[in-house]
Amino acid sequence: MPEILVHIVEGRSAEAKRALMRDITDAVVRHFAVPPERVVVQIVESPRDSKSRGGVPFSEM
């Protein structure tokens, strides 16, 4: 069972996340030859003040 974790900063719409999960599932099915019901995709959202790039929190960018 392939399991894919996607880490993102919070704020994406439910529709955008659903579309991403569908596209990732389709890619895994196509490239790993597994049935879609075996693919698990989890989106892990972080608050903007809990993630940084170059030491600067996303909330300050």
N, CA, C and O of each residue as an XYZ file, in Angstrom:
244
protein
N       0.847     -1.178      0.000
C       0.000      0.000      0.000
C       0.894      1.243      0.000
O       1.495      1.560      1.026
N       0.992      1.943     -1.113
C       1.756      3.187     -1.128
C       1.068      4.255     -0.281
O      -0.148      4.430     -0.350
N       1.859      4.959      0.513
C       1.346      6.057      1.323
C       2.190      7.292      1.041
O       3.414      7.261      1.174
N       1.534      8.373      0.654
C       2.214      9.605      0.285
C       1.816     10.694      1.269
O       0.630     10.918      1.509
N       2.811     11.371      1.840
C       2.576     12.498      2.737
C       2.953     13.781      2.016
O       4.013     13.865      1.396
N       2.086     14.775      2.099
C       2.325     16.074      1.493
C       2.274     17.115      2.607
O       1.251     17.263      3.274
N       3.365     17.827      2.807
C       3.421     18.868      3.839
C       3.209     20.221      3.169
O       3.915     20.576      2.225
N       2.228     20.971      3.667
C       1.925     22.286      3.104
C       1.629     23.272      4.234
O       1.343     22.886      5.368
N       1.706     24.537      3.890
C       1.265     25.592      4.801
C      -0.249     25.693      4.658
O      -0.778     25.619      3.549
N      -0.939     25.861      5.770
C      -2.394     25.920      5.746
C      -2.895     27.050      4.837
O      -2.185     28.017      4.560
N      -4.133     26.891      4.389
C      -4.753     27.959      3.621
C      -5.307     27.521      2.273
O      -6.010     28.291      1.619
N      -5.004     26.292      1.844
C      -5.545     25.825      0.566
C      -7.001     25.425      0.761
O      -7.396     25.002      1.847
N      -7.788     25.560     -0.285
C      -9.203     25.188     -0.211
C      -9.356     23.670     -0.199
O      -8.473     22.939     -0.648
N     -10.487     23.212      0.320
C     -10.786     21.780      0.316
C     -10.802     21.251     -1.112
O     -10.356     20.132     -1.367
N     -11.308     22.042     -2.035
C     -11.359     21.638     -3.443
C      -9.955     21.450     -4.013
O      -9.705     20.477     -4.725
N      -9.039     22.364     -3.712
C      -7.662     22.261     -4.205
C      -6.976     21.032     -3.622
O      -6.255     20.330     -4.332
N      -7.192     20.766     -2.338
C      -6.573     19.595     -1.704
C      -7.151     18.304     -2.279
O      -6.416     17.345     -2.513
N      -8.444     18.277     -2.503
C      -9.097     17.106     -3.095
C      -8.530     16.827     -4.486
O      -8.246     15.679     -4.825
N      -8.367     17.876     -5.287
C      -7.823     17.714     -6.640
C      -6.383     17.204     -6.587
O      -6.000     16.348     -7.385
N      -5.590     17.718     -5.661
C      -4.209     17.265     -5.516
C      -4.170     15.787     -5.135
O      -3.401     15.015     -5.709
N      -4.996     15.397     -4.170
C      -5.030     13.988     -3.754
C      -5.446     13.077     -4.902
O      -4.908     11.980     -5.053
N      -6.392     13.522     -5.700
C      -6.838     12.741     -6.855
C      -5.703     12.606     -7.870
O      -5.460     11.512     -8.380
N      -5.006     13.704     -8.168
C      -3.911     13.667     -9.135
C      -2.753     12.786     -8.649
O      -2.176     12.028     -9.429
N      -2.421     12.889     -7.371
C      -1.351     12.052     -6.815
C      -1.755     10.584     -6.891
O      -0.947      9.739     -7.277
N      -2.996     10.276     -6.527
C      -3.480      8.898     -6.602
C      -3.376      8.374     -8.024
O      -2.896      7.262     -8.241
N      -3.819      9.162     -8.994
C      -3.750      8.743    -10.400
C      -2.310      8.457    -10.826
O      -2.057      7.487    -11.540
N      -1.371      9.291    -10.395
C       0.038      9.105    -10.760
C       0.598      7.823    -10.134
O       1.332      7.083    -10.788
N       0.257      7.566     -8.884
C       0.751      6.361     -8.217
C       0.153      5.115     -8.882
O       0.856      4.129     -9.103
N      -1.107      5.161     -9.189
C      -1.755      4.038     -9.877
C      -1.059      3.775    -11.212
O      -0.767      2.627    -11.547
N      -0.799      4.821    -11.960
C      -0.186      4.695    -13.288
C       1.257      4.177    -13.211
O       1.646      3.314    -13.998
N       2.039      4.693    -12.280
C       3.466      4.364    -12.247
C       3.819      3.162    -11.367
O       4.859      2.536    -11.570
N       2.968      2.834    -10.395
C       3.262      1.711     -9.505
C       2.364      0.503     -9.762
O       2.524     -0.540     -9.129
N       1.420      0.649    -10.693
C       0.517     -0.451    -11.066
C      -0.209     -1.042     -9.848
O      -0.225     -2.256     -9.648
N      -0.798     -0.168     -9.055
C      -1.605     -0.598     -7.910
C      -3.019     -0.060     -8.082
O      -3.207      0.948     -8.762
N      -4.013     -0.703     -7.486
C      -5.379     -0.185     -7.581
C      -5.535      1.085     -6.734
O      -4.878      1.218     -5.702
N      -6.391      2.012     -7.156
C      -6.553      3.279     -6.442
C      -6.936      3.120     -4.975
O      -6.542      3.935     -4.141
N      -7.693      2.090     -4.656
C      -8.121      1.919     -3.264
C      -6.971      1.514     -2.335
O      -7.150      1.483     -1.117
N      -5.816      1.209     -2.883
C      -4.644      0.868     -2.080
C      -3.750      2.085     -1.814
O      -2.813      2.002     -1.019
N      -4.031      3.195     -2.465
C      -3.190      4.394     -2.340
C      -3.735      5.294     -1.230
O      -4.918      5.636     -1.219
N      -2.853      5.673     -0.294
C      -3.216      6.582      0.781
C      -2.445      7.885      0.576
O      -1.221      7.878      0.440
N      -3.160      8.982      0.555
C      -2.536     10.304      0.453
C      -2.968     11.095      1.682
O      -4.158     11.203      1.978
N      -1.996     11.642      2.388
C      -2.298     12.451      3.575
C      -1.669     13.831      3.408
O      -0.484     13.950      3.099
N      -2.463     14.853      3.611
C      -1.970     16.226      3.586
C      -1.801     16.691      5.020
O      -2.737     16.658      5.818
N      -0.593     17.124      5.329
C      -0.264     17.620      6.664
C      -0.108     19.132      6.556
O       0.790     19.622      5.870
N      -0.984     19.867      7.234
C      -0.960     21.331      7.155
C      -0.289     21.931      8.385
O      -0.509     21.489      9.513
N       0.530     22.943      8.144
C       1.201     23.657      9.232
C       0.726     25.104      9.253
O       0.525     25.705      8.198
N       0.544     25.666     10.443
C       0.239     27.095     10.526
C       1.410     27.900      9.962
O       2.563     27.475     10.045
N       1.106     29.059      9.390
C       2.140     29.892      8.757
C       3.228     30.318      9.746
O       4.370     30.551      9.350
N       2.874     30.420     11.028
C       3.885     30.835     12.007
C       4.680     29.650     12.562
O       5.538     29.826     13.428
N       4.395     28.454     12.067
C       5.098     27.260     12.531
C       6.020     26.673     11.472
O       6.539     25.569     11.636
N       6.220     27.407     10.393
C       7.074     26.935      9.307
C       7.896     28.114      8.825
O       7.402     29.239      8.752
N       9.162     27.852      8.493
C      10.007     28.969      8.044
C      10.873     28.553      6.870
O      11.067     27.366      6.607
N      11.382     29.538      6.183
C      12.368     29.342      5.124
C      13.475     30.343      5.389
O      13.220     31.542      5.504
N      14.696     29.859      5.488
C      15.811     30.743      5.752
C      15.713     31.420      7.112
O      16.267     32.502      7.309
N      15.014     30.791      8.050
C      14.871     31.352      9.378
C      13.748     32.370      9.524
O      13.530     32.905     10.611
N      13.035     32.639      8.434
C      11.942     33.622      8.467
C      10.615     32.867      8.406
O      10.361     32.144      7.443
N       9.762     33.029      9.430
C       8.478     32.350      9.412
C       7.650     32.744      8.177
O       7.691     33.889      7.725
N       6.910     31.781      7.652
C       6.056     32.049      6.497
C       5.084     33.191      6.798
O       4.707     33.938      5.896
N       4.683     33.326      8.046
C       3.748     34.390      8.421
C       4.347     35.778      8.239
O       3.612     36.765      8.190
N       5.673     35.870      8.138
C       6.342     37.165      7.962
C       6.796     37.400      6.528
O       7.397     38.432      6.229
N       6.518     36.466      5.656
C       6.926     36.607      4.244
C       5.862     37.310      3.449
O       6.026     37.519      2.247
